[in-house]
Amino acid sequence: MILCIDVGNTNLKFAVFDGDELKCSWRAATDLKRTSDEYGAHLIEMLAINHLSRADITGGIFSSVVPSLDYTIEHIFSVYLGIIPLAIAPGLKTGLKMKADNAKEVGADRIVNNVAAIKTYGNGKPMIIVDFGTATTFNVIDAEYSFAGGVIAPGIKGSLDSLVSGTAKLPRVEIVAPKSVIATNTVTNMQAGIVFGFAGLVEYIVAKIKSELKTRDVLTIATGGFSETIAKETKCIDVIDKTLTLKGLKYLYYLNTEDK
């Protein structure tokens, strides 16, 4: 079995795969003050809850957009599992063709999502991968399965946090769609603005991408924490896959260890 860890700005996502089978997955908050021992103890506890032990894990891989946590993650693997993990970094085989101006600028999570989308859903048509994370990213895979580029927009939670912290009276609200866009109280007004506003953002950007690709025959995949919430309010999302990044890490682990 292998352990995959996706280190994001808001959450760390963990998954254990046995071959292609997802045995378990969970999340933990990204906390720069937390030590490798604290994360290691959390890992061992979560493995036990899922009826697994550290001895069951024979390999590992991680992606990170938080460089200051890279050593912590490597330390977790080496000390608590006795494994030297693979990291999504220049030099690792991905099989992904890049059309970006500077491939080194492309975030590890975006590379992993692209690989996962091609491996899982590729059927000869272009794809758009929308990741509702700390930022809302749009990755465009063209018909040749190259990363053609994309869009980085503000994230949903960060936008709400900014709205609340920048005003005196607006409260924190649950990010769910209200019954009507014409809202009648402060809470539903804010929910309408966040959920329907981001649904509109997604609809417009996806339409613009399809126009530039000169085809409407494009598969649009949503992933990330708020993917289901926004997908319910749009007609442009074809697939929701909240484990897309973790699947990509699994594919890349096997791609880079198949000769060993």
Buried (B, 14 or more C-beta within 10 A) or exposed (E): BBBBBBBBEBBBBBBBBEEEEBBBBBEBEBEEEBEBEBBBEBBBEBBEEEEBEBEBBEBBBBBBBBEEBBEBBBBBBBEBBEBEBBBBEEEBEBEBBBEBEEBEEBBBBBBBBBBBBBBBBEEEBBBBBBBBBBBBBBBBBBBEBBBBBBBEBEBBBBBBEEBBEEEEEBEEBEBEBBEEBEBEEEBBBBBBBBBBBBBEBBBEBBEEBBEEBEEEEBBBBBBBBBBEBBBEBBEBBBBBBBBBBBBBBBBBBBBBEEEE
